[in-house]
Amino acid sequence: MLQSQETVVKVLVLGGDGFCGWPCAVNLAENGHDVVVVDNLSRRKIDLELGVESLTPIAGIGDRLEVWEQSGGRAMRFVSMDIAHDYDQLLGLLRSEQPGAVVHFAEQRAAPYSMKSSRNKRYTVDNNVNGTHNLLCAIVESGLDIHIVHLGTMGVYGYGSHRGATIPEGYLTVEVPQPDGTRFRENILHPTDPGSVYHMTKTLDQLLFFYYNKNDSIRITDLHQGIVWGTNTELTDRDPRLSNRFDYDGDYGTVLNRFLMQAAIGYPLSVHGTGGQTRAFIHIRDSVKCVQLAIENPPTSTDKVKIFNQMTESHRVKDLAEKVAAVTGAEINFLPNPRKEAIENDLIVDNRCLIDLGLKPTTLDDGLLAEVVDVARRFADRCDRRRIPCVSAWTQTQAKAVAAG
């Protein structure tokens, strides 16, 4: 349904060619917003670097935009730009387009890729932190009132034991003891505990947002997203050339999609460590809906940074593998863990804000597991089995265990 003229927003989708960015862009356009896709196509270049392609064929960005318009979609424009290094171009774009909102997906999003080598670590910090800071500086310099919607991660909270405590939406109420024995209450950002260089950049983003919101009254919504599963939305299913990415390799493939792909091609499900790691999940359809809800329910200039936990359910990795195995008959293979992390953890998350705004969660029991398996089977001939194993290790100790694995 199109928005009324009063609620139509011009939106720049930074990183709009990526896994979450592309379905987000078409969803915003479908809902009446004026969308400009901004990307430097770095994710496609990383495919070349890693020697692996999306399991689903991905059309060029020009073809994507043309087919989208031919299918009846509201026209979108594309701007090629590296926001981490092209500051003047970014500032000029804000001044010329004067968007009401900027959706910020323009970050290197894979934890394993960020840990491959010192070069990958440095690239991830340079790209992610510079890009975020350039955007904030450009908004201040432009003098425009622009709402930033940023795709963060649940990983900023860490995956250590929270001892049964519910993770709040960004802020924690604490009591501070005084020398005279009295106490006062204060709301602080929830302590961070990044588990990779990628996650560390998201915690740095959070501090940058806190500062620029306090100092310059920039309106910001930070979406702490869980692990995304699924591939397409109803809109990207309109035409094969609109298809979204399906990453299955050890660096970019997310755990549930990897399990479903492995089951589809008869490859044992790769559970690293005990499988006791608990993670938050969200379907790609819900992810794009959350971004839309954030744009259409912006904070005021006097609000502190809005932080939403963008997830719908939590599962242990082992339980996910057993669920997929029960549906598909796949075997489960326990392997050494390349990550330096807790053997197991609990994870109880407050996500009421997005639910209160109208999100109706898609769960693992909605039949979409079979849909993803079908996608994987359809393109199984594109799978390079050599790229399935997770070999990017967090430390030399993990690397030795993986090599001996």
RODO-2510 file (C-alpha; in nm, 4 decimals, decimal comma):
residues 405
     n   res          X          Y          Z
     1     m     0,0000     0,0000     0,0000
     2     l     0,1374     0,3411    -0,0947
     3     q     0,1923     0,5951     0,1770
     4     s    -0,0019     0,9215     0,1690
     5     q     0,1807     1,2143     0,0128
     6     e     0,2433     1,3610     0,3581
     7     t     0,4372     1,0515     0,4715
     8     v     0,6455     0,9903     0,1577
     9     v     1,0136     1,0197     0,2463
    10     k     1,3130     1,0565     0,0160
    11     v     1,5503     0,7846     0,1344
    12     l     1,9145     0,7202     0,0485
    13     v     1,9872     0,3496     0,0961
    14     l     2,3626     0,3245     0,1501
    15     g     2,4782    -0,0271     0,0627
    16     g     2,1546    -0,0789    -0,1265
    17     d     2,3024    -0,3468    -0,3546
    18     g     2,3731    -0,5841    -0,0641
    19     f     2,2002    -0,8777     0,1051
    20     c     1,9797    -0,6664     0,3334
    21     g     2,0080    -0,3418     0,1372
    22     w     1,8508    -0,4583    -0,1903
    23     p     1,5257    -0,6058    -0,0494
    24     c     1,5048    -0,3050     0,1845
    25     a     1,5306    -0,0623    -0,1095
    26     v     1,2579    -0,2292    -0,3162
    27     n     1,0318    -0,2566    -0,0117
    28     l     1,0637     0,1163     0,0612
    29     a     0,9987     0,1988    -0,3047
    30     e     0,6943    -0,0295    -0,3076
    31     n     0,5598     0,1551    -0,0041
    32     g     0,5748     0,4877    -0,1827
    33     h     0,9085     0,6296    -0,0729
    34     d     1,1492     0,8010    -0,3122
    35     v     1,4585     0,5771    -0,3041
    36     v     1,8156     0,6401    -0,4189
    37     v     2,0472     0,3375    -0,4002
    38     v     2,4054     0,4312    -0,3086
    39     d     2,6778     0,1652    -0,3249
    40     n     3,0386     0,1123    -0,4301
    41     l     2,9603    -0,2525    -0,5216
    42     s     3,2317    -0,3712    -0,2811
    43     r     3,0403    -0,6881    -0,1937
    44     r     3,0604    -0,8008    -0,5577
    45     k     3,4355    -0,7285    -0,5522
    46     i     3,4764    -0,9392    -0,2371
    47     d     3,3133    -1,2290    -0,4253
    48     l     3,5948    -1,2027    -0,6792
    49     e     3,8527    -1,1835    -0,3999
    50     l     3,7165    -1,4945    -0,2271
    51     g     3,6555    -1,6839    -0,5509
    52     v     3,2923    -1,7582    -0,4670
    53     e     2,9558    -1,6356    -0,5929
    54     s     2,6114    -1,6100    -0,4426
    55     l     2,4251    -1,9382    -0,4786
    56     t     2,1469    -1,7426    -0,6478
    57     p     2,2554    -1,5595    -0,9658
    58     i     2,2726    -1,1828    -0,9067
    59     a     2,1957    -0,9438    -1,1913
    60     g     2,4000    -0,6270    -1,2358
    61     i     2,2702    -0,3246    -1,0488
    62     g     2,1594    -0,1547    -1,3718
    63     d     1,9565    -0,4606    -1,4746
    64     r     1,8095    -0,4886    -1,1267
    65     l     1,6821    -0,1320    -1,1333
    66     e     1,5486    -0,1617    -1,4897
    67     v     1,3659    -0,4884    -1,4216
    68     w     1,2250    -0,3490    -1,0976
    69     e     1,0699    -0,0571    -1,2842
    70     q     0,9433    -0,2843    -1,5645
    71     s     0,7745    -0,5050    -1,3047
    72     g     0,5700    -0,2092    -1,1878
    73     g     0,7970    -0,0882    -0,9102
    74     r     0,8461     0,2786    -0,8292
    75     a     1,1620     0,3894    -1,0113
    76     m     1,4851     0,4052    -0,8105
    77     r     1,8131     0,5712    -0,9027
    78     f     2,1685     0,4475    -0,8424
    79     v     2,4714     0,6482    -0,7321
    80     s     2,8165     0,4855    -0,7264
    81     m     3,0035     0,6068    -0,4197
    82     d     3,2448     0,4925    -0,1491
    83     i     3,1150     0,6801     0,1543
    84     a     3,4213     0,5833     0,3609
    85     h     3,6531     0,7806     0,1318
    86     d     3,4448     1,0082    -0,0943
    87     y     3,3429     1,2610     0,1700
    88     d     3,2948     1,5594    -0,0619
    89     q     3,0802     1,3504    -0,2962
    90     l     2,8716     1,2295    -0,0022
    91     l     2,8213     1,5842     0,1261
    92     g     2,7248     1,6988    -0,2219
    93     l     2,4733     1,4158    -0,2538
    94     l     2,3063     1,5082     0,0747
    95     r     2,2843     1,8719    -0,0303
    96     s     2,1438     1,7942    -0,3749
    97     e     1,8980     1,5211    -0,2723
    98     q     1,8039     1,6581     0,0728
    99     p     1,6740     1,3203     0,1939
   100     g     1,4471     1,2839     0,4915
   101     a     1,6212     0,9608     0,5888
   102     v     1,9413     0,7690     0,5197
   103     v     1,9439     0,3930     0,5670
   104     h     2,3007     0,2924     0,6471
   105     f     2,3903    -0,0604     0,5300
   106     a     2,7266     0,0410     0,3845
   107     e     2,9462    -0,1690     0,6112
   108     q     3,1464    -0,4884     0,5712
   109     r     2,9045    -0,7252     0,7442
   110     a     3,0822    -1,0579     0,8014
   111     a     3,2588    -1,1439     1,1260
   112     p     3,4685    -1,4277     0,9741
   113     y     3,5825    -1,2067     0,6855
   114     s     3,6895    -0,9407     0,9362
   115     m     3,9130    -1,1970     1,1101
   116     k     4,0844    -1,3532     0,8074
   117     s     4,4030    -1,1469     0,8301
   118     s     4,5397    -0,8140     0,9474
   119     r     4,4495    -0,6728     0,6044
   120     n     4,0854    -0,7775     0,6493
   121     k     4,0758    -0,6385     1,0019
   122     r     4,2127    -0,3036     0,8852
   123     y     3,9771    -0,2901     0,5881
   124     t     3,6751    -0,3598     0,8083
   125     v     3,7671    -0,0857     1,0570
   126     d     3,8560     0,1623     0,7809
   127     n     3,5399     0,0989     0,5800
   128     n     3,2891     0,0692     0,8625
   129     v     3,4044     0,3346     1,1081
   130     n     3,5077     0,5914     0,8451
   131     g     3,1828     0,5425     0,6554
   132     t     2,9700     0,5986     0,9641
   133     h     3,1719     0,8996     1,0799
   134     n     3,1727     1,0547     0,7316
   135     l     2,7938     1,0266     0,7207
   136     l     2,7564     1,1942     1,0594
   137     c     3,0006     1,4734     0,9685
   138     a     2,8301     1,5312     0,6336
   139     i     2,4869     1,5629     0,7939
   140     v     2,6207     1,8178     1,0427
   141     e     2,8000     2,0153     0,7703
   142     s     2,4969     2,0086     0,5409
   143     g     2,2761     2,1594     0,8099
   144     l     1,9958     1,9226     0,7049
   145     d     1,7599     1,7425     0,9423
   146     i     1,8159     1,3828     0,8309
   147     h     1,7080     1,0703     1,0185
   148     i     1,9733     0,7938     1,0125
   149     v     1,8491     0,4344     1,0275
   150     h     2,1538     0,2165     1,0898
   151     l     2,1805    -0,1596     1,0643
   152     g     2,3691    -0,2653     1,3745
   153     t     2,3981    -0,6086     1,5324
   154     m     2,2906    -0,8002     1,8403
   155     g     2,6586    -0,8920     1,8630
   156     v     2,7397    -0,5581     2,0292
   157     y     2,6053    -0,7091     2,3522
   158     g     2,8385    -1,0073     2,3284
   159     y     2,7534    -1,3725     2,3662
   160     g     2,8909    -1,4379     2,7107
   161     s     2,6611    -1,5410     2,9918
   162     h     2,4113    -1,2728     3,0885
   163     r     2,3145    -1,4979     3,3805
   164     g     1,9540    -1,5123     3,2748
   165     a     1,9112    -1,1339     3,2485
   166     t     1,7019    -0,9962     2,9625
   167     i     1,9023    -0,7793     2,7221
   168     p     1,7210    -0,4442     2,7028
   169     e     1,6867    -0,2348     2,3884
   170     g     2,0169    -0,0529     2,4027
   171     y     2,0017     0,1087     2,7446
   172     l     2,0529    -0,0353     3,0899
   173     t     1,9312     0,1181     3,4154
   174     v     2,2068     0,0996     3,6777
   175     e     2,2474     0,2117     4,0370
   176     v     2,5626     0,4081     4,1155
   177     p     2,6856     0,3896     4,4789
   178     q     2,8117     0,7109     4,6431
   179     p     3,0759     0,7519     4,9188
   180     d     2,8046     0,8430     5,1694
   181     g     2,6251     0,5142     5,1062
   182     t     2,3463     0,6593     4,8937
   183     r     2,2771     0,5521     4,5349
   184     f     2,1360     0,7153     4,2259
   185     r     1,9910     0,5603     3,9116
   186     e     2,1126     0,6287     3,5608
   187     n     2,0407     0,4973     3,2109
   188     i     2,3587     0,4005     3,0269
   189     l     2,4341     0,2283     2,6984
   190     h     2,4344    -0,1446     2,7616
   191     p     2,7978    -0,2578     2,8089
   192     t     2,9468    -0,3939     2,4885
   193     d     3,1399    -0,7164     2,4437
   194     p     3,2351    -0,7506     2,0746
   195     g     3,3335    -1,0963     1,9566
   196     s     3,5151    -0,9970     1,6368
   197     v     3,6615    -0,6933     1,4628
   198     y     3,3350    -0,6626     1,2698
   199     h     3,1349    -0,6529     1,5933
   200     m     3,3843    -0,4066     1,7390
   201     t     3,3143    -0,1620     1,4536
   202     k     2,9446    -0,1762     1,5384
   203     t     3,0203    -0,0877     1,9011
   204     l     3,2254     0,2086     1,7761
   205     d     2,9306     0,3100     1,5582
   206     q     2,7155     0,3095     1,8690
   207     l     2,9493     0,5510     2,0493
   208     l     2,9676     0,7787     1,7447
   209     f     2,5883     0,7890     1,7323
   210     f     2,5680     0,8640     2,1040
   211     y     2,8071     1,1576     2,0674
   212     y     2,6580     1,3171     1,7544
   213     n     2,3066     1,2766     1,8895
   214     k     2,4114     1,4490     2,2149
   215     n     2,6233     1,7186     2,0507
   216     d     2,4398     1,7900     1,7261
   217     s     2,0885     1,6531     1,7881
   218     i     2,1103     1,4160     1,4905
   219     r     1,8083     1,1874     1,4814
   220     i     1,9220     0,8240     1,4818
   221     t     1,7623     0,4795     1,5003
   222     d     2,0097     0,1950     1,5563
   223     l     1,8713    -0,1489     1,4693
   224     h     2,0570    -0,4206     1,6582
   225     q     1,9810    -0,7037     1,4192
   226     g     2,0008    -1,0766     1,4784
   227     i     2,1263    -1,3294     1,2235
   228     v     1,9236    -1,3048     0,9042
   229     w     1,7866    -1,6168     0,7376
   230     g     1,5830    -1,6670     0,4237
   231     t     1,6636    -1,5321     0,0804
   232     n     1,3855    -1,3484    -0,0960
   233     t     1,0835    -1,1344    -0,0205
   234     e     0,7624    -1,1248    -0,2219
   235     l     0,9045    -0,8268    -0,4122
   236     t     1,2413    -0,9819    -0,5033
   237     d     1,0492    -1,2932    -0,6157
   238     r     0,8760    -1,0948    -0,8915
   239     d     1,1497    -1,1728    -1,1413
   240     p     1,4655    -1,3914    -1,1232
   241     r     1,6725    -1,0826    -1,2055
   242     l     1,5505    -0,9197    -0,8830
   243     s     1,6699    -1,2120    -0,6742
   244     n     1,8532    -1,1462    -0,3494
   245     r     2,1893    -1,2891    -0,2493
   246     f     2,2252    -1,6374    -0,0974
   247     d     2,5681    -1,6573     0,0643
   248     y     2,6726    -2,0072     0,1686
   249     d     3,0520    -1,9831     0,2045
   250     g     3,2405    -1,9975     0,5332
   251     d     3,2917    -1,6220     0,5500
   252     y     2,9583    -1,4691     0,4490
   253     g     2,7065    -1,7503     0,4816
   254     t     2,4855    -1,7146     0,7903
   255     v     2,4399    -2,0245     1,0026
   256     l     2,0797    -2,1205     0,9270
   257     n     2,1039    -2,0524     0,5530
   258     r     2,4246    -2,2586     0,5503
   259     f     2,2491    -2,5489     0,7222
   260     l     1,9625    -2,5367     0,4736
   261     m     2,1981    -2,5200     0,1753
   262     q     2,4100    -2,8051     0,3100
   263     a     2,0992    -3,0180     0,3597
   264     a     1,9853    -2,9429     0,0046
   265     i     2,3081    -3,0749    -0,1512
   266     g     2,3649    -3,3687     0,0862
   267     y     2,6519    -3,2068     0,2770
   268     p     2,6670    -3,2772     0,6546
   269     l     2,5508    -2,9808     0,8627
   270     s     2,8583    -2,8035     1,0028
   271     v     2,8185    -2,7414     1,3775
   272     h     3,1284    -2,5731     1,5175
   273     g     3,2104    -2,6504     1,8786
   274     t     2,9376    -2,7974     2,0969
   275     g     2,6565    -2,6101     1,9235
   276     g     2,5614    -2,4601     2,2581
   277     q     2,5966    -2,1054     2,1221
   278     t     2,2612    -1,9246     2,1369
   279     r     2,1939    -1,6640     1,8714
   280     a     1,9117    -1,4264     1,7787
   281     f     1,7447    -1,4686     1,4377
   282     i     1,5191    -1,2770     1,2030
   283     h     1,3797    -1,3587     0,8587
   284     i     1,4759    -1,1288     0,5714
   285     r     1,1094    -1,0342     0,5238
   286     d     1,0907    -0,9103     0,8817
   287     s     1,4238    -0,7315     0,8491
   288     v     1,3014    -0,5095     0,5658
   289     k     0,9728    -0,4472     0,7457
   290     c     1,1627    -0,3288     1,0553
   291     v     1,3559    -0,0730     0,8503
   292     q     1,0294     0,0568     0,7059
   293     l     0,8779     0,0831     1,0550
   294     a     1,1849     0,2733     1,1757
   295     i     1,1639     0,5243     0,8896
   296     e     0,7915     0,5778     0,9356
   297     n     0,8255     0,6219     1,3139
   298     p     1,1263     0,8557     1,3439
   299     p     1,2616     1,0042     1,6675
   300     t     1,2337     1,3768     1,7362
   301     s     1,5339     1,6081     1,7488
   302     t     1,5245     1,5977     2,1301
   303     d     1,5167     1,2161     2,1560
   304     k     1,8259     1,0185     2,2400
   305     v     1,9309     0,7493     1,9920
   306     k     1,6500     0,4980     1,9445
   307     i     1,7833     0,1443     1,9785
   308     f     1,5670    -0,1498     1,8712
   309     n     1,6593    -0,5165     1,9084
   310     q     1,5730    -0,6332     1,5576
   311     m     1,5184    -1,0035     1,6161
   312     t     1,2203    -1,2359     1,6438
   313     e     1,3506    -1,5509     1,8151
   314     s     1,6578    -1,7120     1,9719
   315     h     1,7912    -2,0647     1,9191
   316     r     2,0929    -2,2752     2,0071
   317     v     2,2970    -2,3676     1,7014
   318     k     2,2731    -2,7365     1,7882
   319     d     1,8936    -2,7161     1,8134
   320     l     1,8764    -2,5480     1,4722
   321     a     2,0878    -2,8222     1,3187
   322     e     1,8631    -3,0888     1,4718
   323     k     1,5528    -2,9099     1,3415
   324     v     1,6936    -2,8903     0,9882
   325     a     1,8065    -3,2538     1,0079
   326     a     1,4570    -3,3618     1,1151
   327     v     1,3020    -3,1774     0,8177
   328     t     1,5560    -3,2856     0,5556
   329     g     1,7209    -3,6052     0,6820
   330     a     2,0661    -3,4418     0,6779
   331     e     2,3525    -3,5640     0,8956
   332     i     2,5207    -3,3401     1,1543
   333     n     2,8973    -3,3016     1,1729
   334     f     3,0591    -3,1458     1,4820
   335     l     3,3790    -2,9559     1,3950
   336     p     3,6389    -2,7458     1,5801
   337     n     3,5217    -2,3901     1,6368
   338     p     3,7257    -2,1256     1,4476
   339     r     3,5865    -1,8540     1,6759
   340     k     3,7140    -1,7571     2,0190
   341     e     3,3874    -1,7563     2,2110
   342     a     3,2011    -1,9114     2,5022
   343     i     3,1228    -2,2806     2,4597
   344     e     2,7592    -2,1993     2,5289
   345     n     2,5556    -1,8963     2,6319
   346     d     2,2046    -1,7890     2,7177
   347     l     2,0293    -1,5108     2,5278
   348     i     1,7040    -1,3529     2,6416
   349     v     1,6175    -1,0421     2,4418
   350     d     1,3625    -0,7634     2,4768
   351     n     1,2221    -0,6792     2,1321
   352     r     0,8910    -0,5225     2,2279
   353     c     0,9506    -0,1874     2,0536
   354     l     0,9245    -0,3222     1,6985
   355     i     0,6400    -0,5538     1,7984
   356     d     0,4539    -0,2528     1,9426
   357     l     0,5084    -0,0690     1,6121
   358     g     0,3286    -0,3498     1,4280
   359     l     0,5889    -0,6138     1,3373
   360     k     0,4281    -0,9578     1,3029
   361     p     0,7207    -1,1989     1,3400
   362     t     0,7975    -1,4706     1,0879
   363     t     0,9153    -1,7803     1,2766
   364     l     1,1006    -2,0973     1,1854
   365     d     0,7737    -2,2886     1,1997
   366     d     0,6115    -2,0963     0,9155
   367     g     0,7206    -2,3349     0,6409
   368     l     0,9946    -2,1084     0,5096
   369     l     1,2679    -2,3597     0,5929
   370     a     1,1449    -2,5758     0,3047
   371     e     1,1286    -2,2676     0,0807
   372     v     1,4970    -2,1911     0,1414
   373     v     1,5924    -2,5565     0,0840
   374     d     1,4059    -2,5414    -0,2478
   375     v     1,6041    -2,2329    -0,3516
   376     a     1,9287    -2,4100    -0,2600
   377     r     1,8360    -2,7226    -0,4571
   378     r     1,7399    -2,5153    -0,7599
   379     f     2,0879    -2,3620    -0,7761
   380     a     2,2894    -2,6499    -0,6304
   381     d     2,5044    -2,6695    -0,9439
   382     r     2,6433    -2,3239    -0,8582
   383     c     2,7759    -2,4431    -0,5221
   384     d     3,1526    -2,4748    -0,4818
   385     r     3,1936    -2,7303    -0,2031
   386     r     3,5497    -2,6129    -0,1401
   387     r     3,4104    -2,2813    -0,0144
   388     i     3,1688    -2,4310     0,2401
   389     p     3,4087    -2,4916     0,5349
   390     c     3,4666    -2,2108     0,7854
   391     v     3,8436    -2,1643     0,7880
   392     s     3,8854    -1,8008     0,8999
   393     a     4,0155    -1,8451     1,2545
   394     w     4,0081    -1,5883     1,5343
   395     t     4,3506    -1,6815     1,6790
   396     q     4,6456    -1,9074     1,6010
   397     t     4,5116    -2,1537     1,8568
   398     q     4,1809    -2,1784     1,6721
   399     a     4,3650    -2,1986     1,3393
   400     k     4,5644    -2,5021     1,4541
   401     a     4,2479    -2,6748     1,5767
   402     v     4,0682    -2,6085     1,2463
   403     a     4,3671    -2,7353     1,0457
   404     a     4,3808    -3,0527     1,2549
   405     g     4,0003    -3,0827     1,2487
***
